[in-house]
Amino acid sequence: MILVHKLEHSTISRVRALYDRFSLKAEKDYGWTASPIDYDTLEFAVRKKLMTGYFITQNDPAAEPIGLMLYRFEEHRAVEVNLIYLEDTPHKAALDVIMPQFIEDIRQVEGWDVVSYALLGKQEEYVLSIPWYGFKPVGQTIFKFDMLDVLTVQIFKQQQFKPLPDDIRIAAPALSEKGYLLRADEIAACVYDAFHQSVDTLWDPRFRSVEGCREVLRLIESDLMGAFLPTSTRLAYRGDEIIGFSFTVESTAVSANVPIIGTHHSVHGMGLGTQMLWQCMNNLIDEALASRSNYFAVDATTDTDNYAALHMYRRLGFREQQNYPHIYLTREKALTYQRGKWC
């Protein structure tokens, strides 16, 4: 019999060995691009109620934990599931205990619209079971550009594009003295136009409103998504109107990331996104070749049905590194969930 226990400050010490074993496998087996927080930080987060979750035991409540789930409530009305790590137990049997408890707990809490969970690495196996509890999957693709691949860089440098109309230009964003984006509200409106009908809105409610998109920009310019790289970021203008964006941030000490890229609906199909991204990438490559930066790779993520984005990344020399399901559960679906019934 599998037993589920709430992860609290009084019980967190019981999962230390289990969490340490996960940490050793985080990158190789679970696809984490950065090392997970250490146990002491996890304990602090649980004590301050910044993160919570469950652990499971087999038969005996006092037995060694064999499974762990971590999640947190985000300010943008989403519940982010960070991890489900299971050992020495059939996945479906463990999920049948953890997921109903999770859904029953979160639906007692106000202030969220969707649960979001990226099934990276071995967690991809859960996609066959988790829809039972009302989750829906969307495919995601991770791309990587390797600046150390000489042939790839040469092909990239030789890219040629059709001239843009005379009234359209691409430039780095203007910043205030404190490094914040000027005209951020106008940029947010453009981000909303590009994203409000995309699959990203299924698990990230911020893209459903201009105000939410402004919050995404705050995270970028405040270095909370990785150090903001404004010289390798581009905006597109039609006259004085902002009609496109391609942001770049630090992903790790040796790699950069493209968190969002898009264009206004009125210029779709012009290849404007590709040209913005090319300029961002070209600046990163030149900085690396001149030994002015330590970035030797760039990564990006898009949904597997976004054929225009797939073509753009492939054309510029990005290579597919991983495909994974991103699952989400709406609040409406959670409220109708019943234990033991297909949701």
N, C-alpha and C positions, 0 to 999 in steps of 0.2 A: 504493500500500500504506500502510495506517494503522499507525503504531507507537505503542505505549503505554510510558510511562516513569513510574517511581515518583517521587512528589513528596517530596523530602527536603531537608535544609538545604543540601546541596551543589548541588541543582538548582532550588531555589525561585526564584532570581533570573531564571531563564529565562521565568517566567510573569508577570513584573511588568507588562509592557505589556498582555498578555491580560487579566489581572485588573483593571487600570485601565479597560479598555474595558467589561468586565462591570459594574464599579461605576457607570459612567455610565448603564447601562440597568437597574440593579437594581430601582428603584421602578416605572418606567413599563412595562418589558417583562417583568419577572419577579415583580412583585407583592410585593416586599419592603416591609414597612410601616416599616422603619427602615433607615438607611444601612448597608451592609455594613462590616465592619471594614476599616481601611486596610491597605495592603500591608505596612507595617512590623509591624503587629500580627499579620497573617497569617504573616509570616516568623518572628516570635517563637513563635507557636503551633506551627508546623511544627518549629522547632528544639527546642522543649520537648516535642515529641511529643504535644501536646494536640490536634492535628489532622493529618490526612494526606490523601493522595489520589493522583491521577495527572494527567499531561498527555499529549497526543497530538501527533504530528507526521505529516506526509505524506511518505512515501518516504525522506527523509533524516533520520537520528536527530538531526542538528545543525540541522535546519530550525526556523523560527519555529513555536512551538506554535499549534495551531488548536483546541484543546479542553482543558477543565479539569474535574476532578471533585474535590470536597472532602467529607470525612466525618470523624467522630470517634466514639470509644467513650464512651458515657455511663455514669455510675455505676449507673443503674437498669437495667442489663443490656440496653440498646438501642444499636444502631449508628445514629447520625443522619447521613443523607446531607444535606449542606447545599446542594449545588449540583452540577449538571452543565451546563456552559456550552460550547456547540459553535459553531464558526465555519467557514464555507467547506467543509463536508463533509456528505454525507448522514447524517442522524441514525442510521439503522439500521446503516450501515456502521461508524460510530464506536462505537455502543453494543455492537456485536458484538465489539469489541476491549476496551473498558473493562470492561463488566459481567462477562464470564467471569473476567478477572483479579481484579476486586474480590471476587467470590464465592470464588474459590480462595484468596485471601489471608485473608479474614476467617474462613473455616471452619477455619483453622489456629489461631485464637485462641479461648481459652476465656472464659467470663464474660459472654456475651451470649445473648439469646433471640430477638431480632427486629431486622430492619433497617427503619427508618422513613424515608419520603421524601415530602414534600409537593410535588406537581408544580404549583407556582405559575407563573402567567404562561405564557410560551412553552414552559416545560417540560411543559405539559399534552400537547403533541404526542407526548411519549415514551410515553404510556399505551397507544398502539397497538403499541409494540415491547417494552416492558419486561416484560410478562407472559411473554414467551418465556423469560425467565431465572428464572421461578418466583414473581415478585411478583404480589400480588393487590391490586386497587384498591377503595377505599371513597370514596364521594362526600362532600365537605365543603362547607359554605356559610358564607361570611363575611357577617355583618350589621353595619350601622352605624347609629347614632342620631345625627342632626345637631341639636345644640342651637341652632344659628343659624337653623333652620327654624322660624319663629314658629308656623305652623299646626300642625306636628308637636308642638311643645311644648304648645300649647293643647289638642290632642286628648289628649295624654298626661295633662295635669293633670286632665282631666275624667273619667278612668277611674273606674269604680265597681266594687266587688267585693262578693261575698257575705260576710257576717260570718263570721269564723272561729269554730269551737267555743270555748266558754268556757275550756277547758283548754289552748288553743293561743295562743301569742303570738309576735311577731317583735321582735327587738331587735338592736342593734349588739353585736358580740362583746366580752366582757370581756378586758382585757389586763393583763399584769403591768407592773411599773414600767419594765421594759426594752422594752415594746411587743410582747411575745410573747403568743400566744394562751393564755388560761387554758382548761383542759379540752380541750387539743389532742388528747389520745388519744381522747376521746369524739367529737370532731368527725371525726377520721380514721376512726373506725368507721362514722360516718354516711356519709362520702364513699365508703368501700368498699361499703356497702350500696347506694348509688345508682349506682355505676360498675362493679362487678365483673362485670356481665353486658352491659356496653355495648361498642360497637365500639372505644372508646378503648383497651380492653385488647389489641386486636390489634397495636397499634404502641407502646403504653406499658405495659410490665409492672408499673409501680408501682401501677396500679389493680387488680392481681390479688391484693393483700394489704393488710391494715390497716397493716402496717409501711411498705409502699410509699406508701400514701395519707398516712401521717404525714410522709414525706419530701417529698411535694408541698406539704403545709402549711408545712414548714420553708422551702422555697424561697419561698413566698408571704410569710411573715412576716419573712423575712430580706431582702426587697427584691430577690431574685435573679431574679424574674419581672417586675420593674418595681416601683416604689415602692408598698408596700402602703398601701391607703386604708381604714383600719378604720372611719372614720365613714361611709363609703359601702359598708360590708359589712354583711350581715345574717345572723343565725342564727334558726332557728325552733325553738321549744320546745313540747313537750306535757308540761305539768307542769314537771318539772325535766329531762326527757329531750330531748336534741338530736335533732331530726328533719328539719332542713333547713339549707341554707347557700347563700349567694350572695356570692362574693368579688369585690372590685374592686381592680385595681392600675393603676398608670400604664402606659400603652402608649407614648406619646411625650410631649413637652413640652406638647402641646395636646390629648391624647386619653387616655381611660381604656379599660381592657379588663376583660371579665368572663372570667377564666380557667376557673373551675368554678362550676357551679350545679346543685343537685339536691336531692332529698328522699328520705327513708326510704321503702321500698316500702309501708309500712303507710298512708301518706298520699298515695299517688299518686292523681291525678285530682281533688284538692281545689282546685287552682289556687294552692297554697301557694307554688310556685316563682315564679309570676307576681307575687304580692303581695310576696315578698321582693325580686325584681328591681325592681319599681316603687318600693319604698322606697329602694333603693340609687340608682336613677336620679334620684328626686326630690331626694335630698340633693345629688347632683352638679349638678343643674340649679339648685337654690337657691344653691349655692355660686358657680356661674358668674354667675348673675344679680346676685348681691351683690358681684361682683368679688373674691371671696375665693379663686378658683382660676382657672387658665388653661385648664381642660378644656372644650372645645367640641364634643367628639364622644366616643362610646362604641362600641367594637367588640366582637364576640363571634363565636365559631365553633361550629357544631354539625354533626352528620352529616346528609346530605340525606334520610335515611329516618326521622329523629327528628321525626315529625309534631307531637308535642306541643310540642317546643321551637320548631319553625318557627312554629306558631300563636302561642306566647307572645311571641316577638320581634316578629312582625308586628303583633300586637294593641297592643303598647306603642309602636309607631312606628318600630321598626328597619326598615331597608330592605336588601334583598339587594344586596351589592356584587360578589360573585364566587363562583362555584362551581368547585371544583377537585378532582381526584382525589388522594387520599392513598394511597400504595401501601406495602405491607409485605411482608417476606420472613421467614418463620420459619427458625430454625436447622435444623429437621428438613428443610425443603425445600432449604436451601442445601447440606446434606450429600449430597443425592441428585442435585444438579445435574450434568449432563454437557455439555461444550461441544458446540454444534451440534445439540442435541436439545431439543425442546419440553419444558419442565419442568412 
